[in-house]
Amino acid sequence: MNGFIQALADEMSRLCQPAPATPPPADAPAGETPSAAAAEPPPPCQITDYGKRGFHLDVTVPPDRVVDAAHILDARGFGIDCVTGVDWIASGQMEVVYDYFHPTAPWRVVVRARIPRDRAEIQTVSHVFPGANWHERETHDFFDIRFIGHPDLSPFLLPEDSDFHPLRKDFTPLP
């Protein structure tokens, strides 16, 4: 693997927290555990096959480390490509996904952070990457994720008086 990506993975690993182990199902007989493959979450920082995944490095950080990750990537010459959300309604979580690109080399990095669905807020990275401003506004519109410290979370694509967030899985449109 490219030495640059390996060095970046090593640096980003310092920000990562291991994902919690998957507990056995409540209906599993006593003493029986799921297979090792099912119980072990993926590593929080892993080099991936770009041809299969679309990025070279996949990093999961605690929510309070997304700005640190942005600073590291900015110092390495990356730019922000996209910010979006994923609604994991069954687990009561939202995931904020940041896609980064390198403008002079063919490298792509994804940074993920999970936050409680009922308190969906995370620090803005718009002061590190000004281009994240409208991506965070769009994510706020559609997922109701609040970006703390963002200069203007007014509706970006939805009507100004909207009180709904159409990409949340519990959204039901009016008949």
C-alpha positions as CSV (number, residue, x, y, z in Angstrom):
1,M,0.0,0.0,0.0
2,N,1.1,3.5,-0.6
3,G,3.3,4.9,2.1
4,F,1.3,8.2,2.2
5,I,-2.0,6.4,3.0
6,Q,-0.3,4.1,5.5
7,A,1.2,7.1,7.3
8,L,-2.2,8.9,7.2
9,A,-3.9,5.8,8.6
10,D,-1.3,5.6,11.4
11,E,-2.0,9.3,12.3
12,M,-5.8,9.0,12.1
13,S,-5.7,5.8,14.2
14,R,-4.8,8.0,17.2
15,L,-8.3,9.6,16.9
16,C,-10.2,6.4,16.7
17,Q,-12.0,4.5,19.4
18,P,-12.7,0.9,19.1
19,A,-16.3,0.1,18.2
20,P,-18.1,-1.7,20.9
21,A,-18.3,-5.5,20.6
22,T,-21.7,-6.9,19.5
23,P,-23.4,-8.6,22.5
24,P,-25.0,-12.0,21.9
25,P,-28.7,-11.9,21.0
26,A,-31.1,-11.9,24.0
27,D,-32.6,-15.2,22.8
28,A,-29.3,-17.0,22.5
29,P,-29.0,-20.0,24.8
30,A,-26.7,-19.5,27.8
31,G,-23.0,-20.0,27.0
32,E,-23.6,-19.7,23.3
33,T,-22.1,-16.7,21.5
34,P,-22.3,-15.6,17.8
35,S,-19.5,-16.5,15.5
36,A,-16.3,-14.5,15.8
37,A,-16.9,-12.9,12.4
38,A,-20.3,-11.7,13.4
39,A,-19.2,-10.4,16.9
40,E,-16.2,-8.4,15.8
41,P,-16.9,-4.9,14.3
42,P,-14.6,-3.6,11.6
43,P,-11.5,-1.8,12.8
44,P,-12.1,1.9,13.4
45,C,-9.4,2.9,11.0
46,Q,-8.8,0.7,8.0
47,I,-7.1,0.9,4.6
48,T,-9.6,-0.3,2.0
49,D,-9.6,-1.4,-1.7
50,Y,-10.6,1.7,-3.6
51,G,-11.9,-0.4,-6.5
52,K,-14.4,-2.1,-4.2
53,R,-15.3,0.7,-1.7
54,G,-14.6,4.0,-3.5
55,F,-12.1,5.3,-0.9
56,H,-8.7,4.4,0.3
57,L,-9.1,5.0,4.1
58,D,-12.2,4.5,6.2
59,V,-12.0,6.1,9.7
60,T,-14.6,6.0,12.5
61,V,-13.9,8.6,15.1
62,P,-15.8,9.7,18.3
63,P,-18.0,12.7,17.6
64,D,-15.7,15.0,19.6
65,R,-12.8,14.2,17.2
66,V,-14.3,15.1,13.8
67,V,-12.7,18.6,13.9
68,D,-9.3,17.0,14.8
69,A,-9.7,14.6,11.8
70,A,-10.5,17.6,9.6
71,H,-7.4,19.4,10.7
72,I,-5.2,16.4,10.0
73,L,-6.6,16.0,6.5
74,D,-6.4,19.7,5.8
75,A,-2.7,19.7,6.9
76,R,-2.2,16.8,4.4
77,G,-3.7,18.7,1.5
78,F,-7.1,17.2,1.4
79,G,-10.3,19.0,0.5
80,I,-13.9,18.2,1.6
81,D,-16.1,16.6,-1.0
82,C,-19.3,15.9,0.8
83,V,-21.0,15.8,4.2
84,T,-24.1,13.7,4.7
85,G,-26.0,11.7,7.3
86,V,-27.3,8.1,7.7
87,D,-30.2,7.4,10.0
88,W,-29.7,4.2,12.0
89,I,-33.2,4.3,13.5
90,A,-33.1,0.7,14.9
91,S,-30.0,1.5,17.0
92,G,-31.1,5.1,17.9
93,Q,-28.1,6.7,16.2
94,M,-27.3,9.0,13.3
95,E,-24.1,8.8,11.5
96,V,-22.3,11.8,10.0
97,V,-20.2,10.9,7.0
98,Y,-17.4,13.2,5.7
99,D,-15.9,12.4,2.3
100,Y,-12.5,13.9,1.6
101,F,-10.4,14.0,-1.6
102,H,-6.8,14.9,-2.4
103,P,-6.7,17.4,-5.4
104,T,-3.3,16.4,-6.7
105,A,-3.3,12.6,-5.9
106,P,-5.9,10.0,-6.4
107,W,-6.7,9.5,-2.7
108,R,-10.0,9.5,-1.0
109,V,-10.8,9.3,2.8
110,V,-14.1,8.8,4.6
111,V,-14.5,9.9,8.2
112,R,-17.6,8.7,10.1
113,A,-19.0,9.6,13.5
114,R,-22.1,8.2,15.3
115,I,-24.2,10.4,17.5
116,P,-27.4,9.8,19.5
117,R,-30.5,10.1,17.3
118,D,-32.4,11.9,20.0
119,R,-29.6,14.5,20.4
120,A,-28.2,14.7,16.9
121,E,-25.5,17.3,17.2
122,I,-21.8,17.4,16.3
123,Q,-19.2,20.2,16.0
124,T,-19.0,21.9,12.6
125,V,-15.9,21.5,10.4
126,S,-16.9,24.6,8.3
127,H,-14.2,26.7,10.0
128,V,-11.6,24.2,8.8
129,F,-13.2,23.6,5.4
130,P,-15.4,26.5,4.4
131,G,-16.9,24.4,1.6
132,A,-18.5,22.2,4.3
133,N,-20.8,25.1,5.1
134,W,-23.6,24.2,2.6
135,H,-23.1,20.5,3.0
136,E,-23.8,20.8,6.7
137,R,-26.8,23.0,6.0
138,E,-28.2,20.4,3.6
139,T,-27.5,17.6,6.2
140,H,-29.3,19.7,8.8
141,D,-32.3,20.2,6.4
142,F,-32.7,16.5,5.6
143,F,-31.6,14.7,8.7
144,D,-32.0,17.3,11.5
145,I,-28.4,17.0,12.5
146,R,-27.3,20.2,14.3
147,F,-23.7,21.3,13.6
148,I,-22.6,23.2,16.7
149,G,-20.8,26.4,15.9
150,H,-22.1,26.5,12.3
151,P,-22.5,30.2,11.2
152,D,-25.9,29.7,9.6
153,L,-28.1,26.6,9.8
154,S,-31.1,28.2,8.1
155,P,-32.8,26.0,5.6
156,F,-30.8,25.5,2.5
157,L,-33.0,23.4,0.2
158,L,-36.3,23.1,2.1
159,P,-38.8,25.9,2.6
160,E,-37.9,28.4,5.4
161,D,-41.0,27.3,7.4
162,S,-40.4,23.6,7.1
163,D,-40.6,21.6,10.3
164,F,-39.8,18.2,8.8
165,H,-36.6,16.3,7.8
166,P,-37.4,14.0,4.8
167,L,-34.4,11.7,5.0
168,R,-35.0,10.6,8.6
169,K,-36.5,7.1,8.5
170,D,-39.5,8.0,10.6
171,F,-40.5,10.8,8.2
172,T,-44.0,10.4,6.8
173,P,-45.2,12.8,4.1
174,L,-48.6,14.3,4.3
175,P,-51.2,12.5,2.3
